[in-house]
Amino acid sequence: MIRLLLLFTLVLSFSAGATISESHGYAQFGVLKYPASFTHFDWVNPEAPKGGTLRMMAFGTFDTLNPYTFKGSSPISTPNFLQYGVNELNEPLMIGTGQYDPSGDEPTSSYGLIAQTVEYSEDRSWVVFNLRPQARFHDGKPITAYDVAFSYRLLLKEGHPQYRTALQEVQRVDILGRHRIRFVFKRAGNPLLILRLGELPVLPQHYWKDRDFKATTFEPPVGSGPYRITKVQPGRQLVFERVKDWWGKDLAVNRGKYNFDRVNVEFYRDSDVAFEAFKAGEFDIYIEHQAKNWSNGYNFPAIARGDVIKAQIPHKIPTQTQGLFMNSRRGTFSDVKVREALGLMFNFEWTNRALFSDAYTRSASYYPNSEFSATGLPSGHEWLMLSPWRDQLPPNLFTQPFSVSKTEGGDIPRETLRKALGLFAEAGWKLSDQRLLNRNGQPLRFEILLVNPNLERILQPYIEDLSRLGIDARLRTVDRAQYKQRLDQFDFDMILMTLNQSLSPGLEQWQYFHSSQAGIKGSKNYAGVSSPVVDSLLNQLLAAQSRDEQIAAARALDRVLLWQQYCIPNWYLDYHRLAYRNRFAQVTTPTYTLGLRAWWLKPSEKTQ
């Protein structure tokens, strides 16, 4: 009766004719793949045996276990950490397309986790989450609507800037009951916002209310997930243990997952050392990032014996945006002609042949390996989005497809060099006495800031090619702490950066490219993009009411960013490179995630 009264009150508080939906999940577009009666995802074994130990590695280090703040580097900030299905994050309301625990086989849907059901209006102007009464934090305290509201306010006020991006469109939060909470939006018509709100972490109010949320800490915070941290060696090791009485273990979204009793994580700062440790049997799974090593490094005895499996697994995940990003806040890179000229000098074909064994495909998009890539000429809905901005866009954007420079695998062609010099000349840079000088006689000089020393051998040929045009470019590699600090302050000329891309792009694009983020320290708008055209396209991307509209807006955004030359696109893979000990079993690898969280130990293996 109380629930009916609450729902009646909710209906009265909004327009009388509005349609209200309530469901076990939420589809941004279309319909959910799995019905309310589903028992498990298709790619898991619901009867997978529990037990054993997974030994894994992580690149880099950590100086805090709080992943939600601006200060410090947490374990999840290290590459691929979230792939393994263990982390220091708190459970979100729902799981689907986010990084925490993707459903794996749908691009724009989520399912209830802490939230049992979700209610929303037809115009997407508000959403209500109904929480599971059995949801608990690890200390036994129940998860309530008060914790959700507290998390919202804490992350908005003191969390990393990325959370403010997701939360800025919320007008208010209403606690409708102990297990019922409503978010009201500043504007209707944003179906993506519900998806992303459902994926925000729910933090324990009783734990954080009297603690300094912004401080770094090696004390494992109280969590709510399938694992808890039981051992910490600062910067070097974490041990996770499965929570045997975890409240979520029998939910359909969790059946068949989180099968290891214990997960040991060793942190390695050097990839060569890590690989040698893997060969020696120190850990179980190695996600390979180096093409040269994938081609030449896997001839050790354990491979020949079949003790280690080497696998290339195709996927349809929009790959990361990887490129050399130029800081347009700096005078050197403020001119699009300079940025274009620098892009012409990147010899991918030679790099791919000589250093990568021809393993990679050149990126010509911010959204490689996805339907969001701009190809050909703008047409249809994409053209309609771009045409009002014709006077602010390069004319060629409408008349020719965007293309990256190409070589035959040898030296950069003379015509490419001449074109680059011509662009530099138009921007006020002239070649004089083997140096490229501006009108004041100052040389073109800049630094590429790196954190991974393995990238030096890859970028050194680019440095040498630039020197042919009289450009004094240098590589500078710093430690992770200094690197993060300089990125947060935008204290760099050029960086080799990867931007994570989701299955349903929207809010993260705002942080990457919206003008409001260009001056916010710690934001991910590394290039300093500040464009009314980009802002308008981002608004249209967020407001998309169908998958087709979303694709059109993403392609328009991609096209504009490419023609503005903010980065020099690098390369991508459309498959996972994975090596693992032959002691694991799995059903299959889903389309949109690696799915390691659903692996289990073979029955023939003794529990460690």
C-alpha positions in Angstrom: 0.0 0.0 0.0 2.8 2.4 0.9 4.6 1.7 -2.4 1.4 2.4 -4.3 0.9 5.7 -2.5 4.5 6.7 -3.3 4.1 5.8 -6.9 0.8 7.7 -7.0 2.5 10.7 -5.5 5.3 10.5 -8.1 2.8 10.4 -10.9 1.0 13.5 -9.6 4.3 15.4 -9.3 4.8 15.3 -13.1 2.7 15.7 -16.1 -0.6 13.8 -16.0 -0.3 12.2 -19.4 3.3 11.0 -19.0 4.0 7.3 -19.5 6.0 5.7 -16.6 8.1 2.6 -17.2 9.4 0.2 -14.5 11.8 -2.5 -15.4 14.6 -4.8 -14.1 16.9 -3.0 -16.5 17.2 0.0 -18.7 17.7 0.3 -22.5 19.0 3.6 -23.7 17.6 2.7 -27.1 15.4 -0.2 -28.2 14.7 -3.1 -25.9 16.7 -5.2 -23.4 18.1 -8.5 -24.6 17.4 -10.3 -21.3 13.9 -10.5 -19.8 13.0 -10.0 -16.2 13.1 -13.8 -15.8 16.6 -14.3 -17.0 18.9 -16.4 -14.7 22.4 -15.5 -16.1 24.2 -13.9 -19.0 24.8 -16.1 -22.1 28.5 -16.0 -21.9 28.9 -17.4 -18.3 28.7 -20.8 -16.8 26.1 -20.4 -14.0 27.4 -23.6 -12.4 31.1 -22.6 -12.5 32.9 -24.1 -9.5 34.2 -21.6 -6.9 37.7 -21.9 -5.5 41.4 -21.5 -6.2 43.7 -18.5 -6.6 44.1 -16.2 -9.6 47.6 -14.6 -9.7 47.6 -11.5 -11.8 49.8 -8.5 -12.5 49.3 -4.8 -13.0 51.5 -2.3 -14.8 52.6 0.6 -12.8 52.0 1.3 -9.1 49.5 3.0 -6.7 49.7 5.5 -3.9 46.1 5.4 -2.7 43.2 3.0 -2.5 40.6 5.7 -3.0 39.8 5.7 -6.7 37.3 8.6 -6.6 39.4 11.7 -6.0 41.7 14.0 -7.8 44.7 13.2 -5.6 46.9 10.2 -6.0 46.9 7.1 -8.4 44.7 4.2 -7.4 45.0 0.6 -8.7 42.2 1.0 -11.2 44.1 3.7 -13.0 46.7 1.1 -14.1 46.2 -0.4 -17.5 43.7 -3.3 -17.8 43.1 -3.5 -14.1 39.3 -3.6 -14.5 39.5 -6.4 -17.0 40.1 -8.9 -14.3 36.9 -8.3 -12.4 38.5 -7.3 -9.1 38.9 -3.8 -8.0 38.6 -1.4 -5.1 35.4 0.2 -6.4 32.0 0.1 -4.7 29.1 -1.5 -6.4 27.0 0.7 -8.6 23.2 0.7 -8.8 23.2 -1.0 -12.2 25.7 -2.7 -14.5 25.8 -2.6 -18.3 28.1 -0.5 -20.5 30.4 1.0 -17.9 33.8 -0.2 -16.8 32.8 -1.7 -13.5 31.2 -5.0 -14.7 29.9 -4.8 -18.3 27.1 -7.1 -19.2 29.3 -7.8 -22.2 26.9 -8.5 -25.1 24.8 -5.3 -25.4 26.0 -1.9 -26.3 23.4 0.4 -24.7 21.7 -1.5 -21.9 22.1 -2.0 -18.1 20.6 -4.3 -15.5 19.9 -3.9 -11.8 22.6 -4.6 -9.2 22.0 -2.6 -6.0 18.9 -1.4 -7.7 16.2 -4.1 -8.1 14.2 -2.1 -10.5 14.3 1.3 -12.3 11.4 3.7 -13.1 11.5 6.5 -15.5 9.3 8.9 -17.4 8.8 8.7 -21.2 10.6 12.0 -21.7 13.5 10.9 -19.5 13.2 13.9 -17.2 13.6 11.8 -14.0 14.5 8.3 -12.8 13.7 6.4 -9.7 15.9 3.5 -8.4 14.3 0.9 -6.2 17.0 -0.7 -4.1 17.3 -4.3 -3.0 16.7 -4.6 0.7 19.3 -7.3 0.9 22.2 -5.2 -0.4 24.9 -4.7 2.2 28.3 -3.2 2.6 31.1 -5.5 3.7 30.7 -4.4 7.4 27.1 -5.7 7.3 25.5 -2.2 7.2 22.5 -2.1 4.7 22.8 0.0 1.5 20.1 2.6 1.5 18.8 5.6 -0.4 20.6 7.8 2.1 23.9 6.2 0.9 23.0 6.9 -2.7 22.2 10.5 -2.0 25.3 10.9 0.1 27.4 9.4 -2.7 25.9 11.8 -5.2 26.6 14.9 -3.1 30.1 13.7 -2.1 31.3 12.9 -5.6 29.8 16.1 -7.0 31.5 18.2 -4.3 34.8 16.4 -3.6 35.2 13.7 -6.2 37.3 13.7 -9.3 36.2 16.2 -12.0 35.0 13.3 -14.1 32.1 12.7 -11.7 31.0 16.3 -12.0 30.6 15.8 -15.7 28.1 12.9 -15.1 26.3 14.7 -12.3 26.0 18.2 -13.5 22.7 17.6 -15.3 20.9 16.5 -12.1 18.7 19.2 -10.7 17.8 17.5 -7.4 17.7 14.2 -5.5 14.7 13.1 -3.6 14.8 10.3 -1.0 11.3 8.7 -1.4 11.9 5.9 1.2 14.7 3.9 2.7 15.1 1.9 -0.5 13.8 4.3 -3.0 15.5 7.4 -4.6 14.6 9.8 -7.4 16.9 11.9 -9.6 15.3 14.8 -11.3 17.1 16.3 -14.3 17.6 19.9 -15.4 16.2 19.0 -18.8 14.3 16.2 -20.4 15.4 14.1 -23.4 18.7 12.7 -22.2 18.4 8.9 -22.3 22.1 8.4 -21.7 22.0 10.1 -18.4 19.9 7.4 -16.8 22.4 4.8 -18.0 25.4 6.6 -16.5 23.7 7.5 -13.2 23.0 3.9 -12.7 26.7 3.2 -13.0 27.8 5.6 -10.3 29.3 4.0 -7.3 27.4 3.8 -4.0 29.6 4.8 -1.1 28.9 4.0 2.6 27.9 7.2 4.3 28.7 5.8 7.8 32.3 5.2 6.7 33.1 8.4 4.8 31.1 11.0 6.7 33.9 11.5 9.3 36.9 10.9 7.0 38.8 13.1 4.7 37.5 12.0 1.3 40.3 13.8 -0.6 43.2 12.3 1.3 45.3 9.4 -0.1 45.0 6.2 2.0 46.3 2.7 2.1 43.5 1.6 4.3 41.0 -0.4 2.2 37.7 1.5 2.3 34.5 -0.3 3.1 33.2 -1.8 -0.1 30.2 -3.8 -1.2 31.4 -6.0 -4.0 32.3 -9.7 -4.5 35.8 -9.2 -3.2 37.4 -7.3 -0.3 41.1 -6.2 0.0 42.8 -8.2 2.8 46.4 -7.3 2.3 48.2 -4.2 1.0 51.9 -3.7 0.3 51.9 0.0 -0.8 52.6 0.4 -4.4 53.6 -3.3 -4.8 50.9 -5.8 -4.0 47.2 -6.3 -3.3 45.4 -9.4 -2.1 41.6 -9.7 -2.7 39.5 -12.4 -1.1 36.0 -13.4 -2.2 33.3 -12.4 0.2 31.6 -15.8 0.9 28.3 -14.4 2.1 28.2 -11.6 -0.5 24.6 -10.3 -0.8 24.8 -10.3 -4.6 26.2 -13.8 -5.3 22.8 -15.3 -6.4 21.6 -12.4 -8.6 21.2 -13.2 -12.3 23.8 -10.5 -13.3 26.4 -12.2 -11.1 25.8 -15.9 -11.5 28.8 -17.6 -13.0 31.2 -14.7 -12.2 33.8 -14.1 -9.5 34.8 -17.7 -9.1 38.2 -17.4 -7.5 38.5 -17.4 -3.7 41.6 -15.3 -3.8 43.2 -12.9 -6.3 46.8 -11.9 -5.8 47.9 -8.8 -7.7 51.6 -7.9 -8.2 52.5 -4.5 -9.6 55.3 -4.2 -12.1 56.8 -0.9 -13.3 58.7 -2.5 -16.1 57.0 -4.5 -18.8 60.1 -6.6 -19.6 60.5 -7.6 -16.0 56.8 -8.4 -15.9 57.0 -10.6 -18.9 60.0 -12.5 -17.6 58.0 -13.1 -14.4 55.1 -14.4 -16.4 57.4 -16.8 -18.3 58.8 -18.0 -14.9 55.3 -18.8 -13.7 54.9 -15.9 -11.2 51.3 -15.1 -12.4 48.6 -16.6 -14.6 47.4 -14.1 -17.2 49.3 -11.6 -19.4 47.6 -9.1 -21.6 50.1 -8.2 -24.2 50.6 -4.6 -25.3 53.7 -4.9 -27.5 53.4 -6.2 -31.0 57.1 -7.0 -31.2 56.9 -9.2 -28.1 53.7 -10.8 -29.3 55.4 -11.7 -32.6 58.8 -12.8 -31.2 58.6 -13.3 -27.4 56.3 -16.4 -27.1 58.7 -19.2 -27.9 59.5 -20.3 -24.4 59.1 -24.0 -23.2 55.7 -23.6 -21.4 54.1 -22.6 -24.8 55.6 -25.6 -26.5 54.3 -27.9 -23.7 50.8 -26.4 -23.9 51.1 -25.1 -20.3 50.6 -21.6 -21.6 47.9 -20.7 -24.1 48.5 -17.8 -26.6 45.2 -16.5 -27.9 44.1 -13.7 -30.3 40.4 -13.1 -29.6 38.4 -10.8 -31.9 36.1 -8.2 -30.4 33.8 -5.4 -31.4 34.7 -3.0 -28.6 35.2 0.6 -29.8 39.0 0.8 -29.2 40.6 3.5 -27.3 41.3 6.8 -28.9 45.1 6.7 -29.1 47.2 9.5 -30.6 49.7 12.2 -30.0 47.6 15.0 -28.5 48.8 18.6 -29.0 48.2 21.2 -26.3 46.4 23.9 -28.2 46.6 26.2 -25.2 50.2 26.8 -26.1 51.1 29.2 -28.9 53.1 26.6 -30.9 50.0 24.4 -31.3 47.3 27.1 -31.4 47.3 27.1 -35.3 45.5 24.3 -37.0 48.0 24.5 -39.9 50.9 23.7 -37.6 49.0 20.8 -36.1 48.2 19.4 -39.5 51.8 19.7 -40.7 53.1 17.9 -37.6 50.6 15.1 -38.4 51.9 14.7 -41.9 55.3 13.9 -40.5 54.2 10.8 -38.6 55.3 7.7 -40.6 53.0 5.0 -39.4 53.7 2.5 -42.2 57.4 2.4 -41.5 56.7 2.2 -37.7 54.2 -0.6 -38.2 56.6 -2.6 -40.4 59.8 -2.0 -38.6 58.6 -2.0 -35.0 55.2 -3.8 -34.9 55.6 -6.6 -37.3 52.7 -5.1 -39.3 50.3 -6.0 -36.5 48.3 -2.7 -36.3 45.8 -0.8 -38.3 46.2 3.0 -38.6 43.6 5.0 -36.8 41.7 7.5 -38.9 39.0 8.2 -36.3 38.5 9.0 -32.6 36.3 5.9 -32.5 38.2 3.2 -34.3 36.7 -0.3 -34.7 33.1 1.1 -34.3 30.1 2.4 -36.2 30.8 5.9 -34.8 33.8 6.4 -37.2 33.3 9.2 -39.7 33.8 7.8 -43.2 33.3 9.2 -46.7 31.5 12.5 -46.9 28.9 13.7 -44.4 25.3 12.8 -45.5 21.8 12.4 -44.1 21.4 13.3 -40.4 25.1 13.9 -40.0 25.1 16.5 -42.8 22.1 18.3 -41.2 24.0 18.5 -37.9 27.1 20.0 -39.6 25.6 22.3 -42.2 24.6 25.1 -39.8 28.3 25.5 -38.9 29.6 25.5 -42.5 31.2 29.0 -42.1 33.1 27.8 -39.0 34.4 24.6 -40.5 37.1 23.9 -43.2 35.4 23.8 -46.6 37.1 20.5 -47.4 35.2 18.8 -44.6 32.1 18.8 -46.8 33.9 17.9 -50.1 36.5 15.3 -49.3 36.8 12.4 -46.8 39.3 13.0 -44.0 42.6 11.1 -44.5 45.8 10.5 -42.7 49.2 10.7 -44.3 50.6 7.6 -45.8 53.9 6.2 -47.0 55.0 3.0 -48.7 56.8 1.9 -45.6 60.0 3.8 -46.4 60.9 7.5 -46.0 58.3 10.2 -46.0 57.7 11.2 -49.6 59.1 14.5 -50.9 55.6 15.8 -51.8 54.5 15.2 -48.2 57.5 17.1 -46.9 56.7 20.0 -49.3 53.1 20.1 -48.2 54.2 20.2 -44.5 56.6 23.0 -45.2 53.9 24.9 -47.1 51.5 24.6 -44.1 54.3 25.8 -41.7 54.9 28.8 -44.0 51.2 29.7 -44.0 51.4 29.7 -40.2 54.4 31.9 -40.2 57.3 29.4 -39.9 60.1 29.4 -42.4 63.1 27.1 -42.9 66.3 29.0 -42.4 69.7 27.6 -41.9 68.2 24.1 -41.3 65.9 25.4 -38.6 62.3 26.2 -38.7 61.9 29.8 -37.4 58.9 32.0 -36.7 58.6 35.7 -37.6 60.6 36.6 -34.5 63.5 34.3 -35.4 62.5 31.8 -32.7 62.9 28.1 -33.5 60.1 25.5 -33.5 60.9 23.5 -30.4 58.7 21.3 -28.3 58.7 18.2 -26.0 56.7 15.0 -26.1 56.0 14.0 -22.5 55.9 10.2 -21.8 55.5 8.0 -18.8 56.3 4.6 -20.4 60.0 4.3 -21.5 59.0 1.6 -24.0 57.5 4.3 -26.2 60.8 6.1 -26.7 61.9 3.6 -29.4 58.6 4.0 -31.1 58.6 7.8 -31.2 62.3 8.3 -31.8 61.9 7.9 -35.6 59.2 10.6 -35.5 61.6 12.9 -33.7 64.3 12.2 -36.4 61.8 12.9 -39.2 60.8 16.2 -37.6 64.5 17.2 -37.4 64.6 16.9 -41.3 62.4 20.0 -41.3 64.5 21.9 -38.8 62.1 21.1 -35.8 63.8 20.6 -32.4 61.5 18.0 -30.9 62.5 15.9 -27.8 61.3 13.0 -25.7 61.0 13.4 -22.0 60.0 10.4 -19.8 59.0 11.0 -16.2 57.7 8.9 -13.4 54.0 8.2 -13.0 53.4 10.7 -10.1 55.1 13.6 -12.0 53.3 12.6 -15.2 49.9 12.7 -13.5 50.7 16.0 -11.9 51.8 17.6 -15.2 48.7 16.2 -17.0 46.4 17.6 -14.3 48.0 21.0 -14.8 48.1 20.8 -18.6 51.9 21.3 -18.3 53.0 19.7 -21.5 53.4 20.3 -25.2 52.5 17.0 -26.7 51.6 13.6 -25.1 50.9 10.1 -26.4 47.5 9.5 -24.8 44.7 7.0 -24.9 41.1 8.0 -24.1 38.8 5.2 -23.1 35.7 4.9 -25.3 32.4 3.4 -24.2 29.9 1.4 -26.1 27.5 4.3 -25.9 29.5 7.5 -26.2 28.3 10.7 -24.5 29.2 12.0 -21.1 32.9 11.0 -21.3 33.1 12.9 -24.6 32.0 16.0 -22.7 35.0 15.7 -20.5 37.3 15.0 -23.4 36.2 17.8 -25.7 33.7 20.3 -24.2 34.9 23.9 -23.9 33.8 24.0 -20.2 36.5 21.4 -19.4 39.4 23.1 -21.2 40.3 25.1 -18.1 39.4 22.7 -15.4 42.6 21.2 -13.9 42.5 17.4 -13.9 40.0 17.2 -16.7 40.7 15.0 -19.7 40.4 17.8 -22.3 44.1 17.4 -22.9 44.1 19.1 -26.3 42.4 22.2 -24.9 39.4 21.9 -27.3 37.2 24.9 -27.1 34.8 25.1 -30.0 31.1 26.1 -30.2 30.7 23.6 -33.0 32.1 20.7 -30.8 29.9 21.9 -27.9 26.8 21.9 -30.1 27.5 18.4 -31.4 28.1 17.1 -27.9 24.7 18.4 -26.8 23.1 16.6 -29.8 25.0 13.4 -28.9 23.7 13.5 -25.3 20.2 14.2 -26.5 20.1 11.5 -29.1 16.7 9.6 -29.0 17.7 6.7 -31.1 20.8 4.7 -32.0 20.7 6.2 -35.5 20.8 9.7 -34.0 23.6 8.8 -31.7 25.6 7.4 -34.5 25.1 10.5 -36.7 26.1 12.8 -33.9 29.2 10.8 -33.0 30.3 10.7 -36.6 29.8 14.5 -37.0 31.8 15.0 -33.8 34.5 12.6 -35.0 34.7 14.4 -38.4 35.0 17.9 -36.8 37.7 16.8 -34.3 39.7 15.1 -37.1 39.6 18.2 -39.4 40.7 20.4 -36.5 43.8 18.3 -36.2 44.0 18.2 -32.3 45.8 14.9 -32.3 47.9 12.7 -34.6 46.0 9.4 -34.7 48.0 6.3 -33.9 46.9 2.7 -34.3 44.6 0.1 -33.0 43.8 -3.6 -32.7 40.4 -5.3 -33.2 41.4 -8.3 -31.1 42.6 -9.1 -27.6 46.2 -10.4 -27.2 46.1 -12.8 -24.3 48.4 -15.4 -22.8 47.3 -17.5 -19.9 48.2 -20.7 -18.0 46.3 -23.7 -19.1 44.5 -24.1 -15.8 41.4 -22.1 -16.6 38.1 -22.7 -18.3 35.5 -20.3 -19.8 32.4 -20.5 -21.9 33.2 -17.9 -24.5 34.5 -14.3 -24.9 31.6 -11.9 -25.2 31.4 -9.3 -28.0 32.1 -6.2 -25.8 34.4 -7.3 -23.0 37.2 -9.7 -22.3 35.1 -11.5 -19.7 37.9 -12.7 -17.4 35.5 -12.3 -14.4 33.6 -15.4 -15.7 36.6 -17.7 -15.8 37.1 -20.5 -13.4 39.7 -23.0 -12.3 39.6 -26.4 -14.2 38.4 -29.3 -12.0 41.8 -31.0 -12.6 43.6 -28.1 -10.8 44.0 -28.4 -7.1 42.6 -25.5 -5.1 45.5 -23.4 -3.9 
